[in-house]
Amino acid sequence: MMKKTWSAAMAALMVGSLLSGCSGSKTAAPSTAAASSEAATEAETTIEAFTEEETENSQTEAETPGEGEGAAESSAAQPVDTDVVVRVGSLKGPTSMGLVELMDKAEKDEALCNYEFTMVTAADELLGKMVSGDLDIALLPANVASVLYNKTQGGISVIDINTLGVLDIVASDSSIQSIADLKGKTLYLTGKGTSPDYVIRYLLSENGLSDSDVTLEYKSEPTEVAAVLKEQPDAIGLLPQPFVTAACAQNDKLSIVLDLTKEWEAVQGEGGSRLVTGVTVVRNDFLKENPPVIDTFLTEHAASAAFANEKPEEASKLIAEAGIIEKAPVAQKALPYCNIVCLTGEEMKSALSGYLQVLFDQDAKSVGGKLPGDEFYYIQ
């Protein structure tokens, strides 16, 4: 029963198609605030119920957030305790694609820490394990991390950004060259009240368009959006990688007409926020007990992300072997568009805080009711 309730809530918040193919509601275009608030409220309520027993412990930890950071400053001189098992959870998709080299090293006992990796298809599994203490580190959508932080009274910290924007608008209509060109059209996407929904609504608004100008048609899964694109030659879809690459491979008439990362940057301008997709979080009790382990993980995560970007052919084979994408050639084509990164420190804080501010300005519930404070951001 708990699992079903948690799944429903996270379907309302997750970048569903992006990271795990989780479900959303199939409906006509909603009014902006009402639809988003309803989905976020359901998620907040469920997380609160799920975390009720954990709040007392995590609140105590949150009262002294500086301890973990202070310890980390001197952790370079401390040896990593390989007896400490570091339990890392991720979702099938770009975040796990950036981890494959580290996962491979761990399997071969070549990693610097003693890792146990869990890869799942539904975000509720990761969140439940983080709350219960069965995972130490999790790779989550950015706004979901903020919601979890608020609902656990500061029980987690964000340690890096693992993926930037991976959303594209695909169509067979090459005349669509700007957000403004979507006026009067129907856009198919997944996940009402999720990050992609907030992102496209923000971009529409910043380009002078409203709900009455563009019809947003929601589907449950990215495969449903891809099916519409195949069946209707004039259909327009909003999809994340690697689903964009897969859809285009199955239908040679489709192409990326708008890269939402570039559209975001055009609106924000130089020095503005960045379109953030996934972040990596750690339980603060684990962080305070094992700062050298977390710093070592960040080093190895950065190297693994670089491997995915710099050696796509080798990385794609590991991605296929891990079952993230079935075929290595598709993975190799998708990798350049997945925006896999490992941003830490002040760069992470600047990019993520600006992104969360944009979401907060649309609907405070999208980030858990309030913006996280400085203690949310782990700075080595």
Order of alpha helices (4+ residues) and beta strands (2+ residues): alpha-alpha-alpha-alpha-beta-alpha-alpha-beta-alpha-beta-alpha-beta-beta-beta-alpha-beta-alpha-beta-alpha-beta-alpha-beta-alpha-alpha-alpha-alpha-beta-alpha
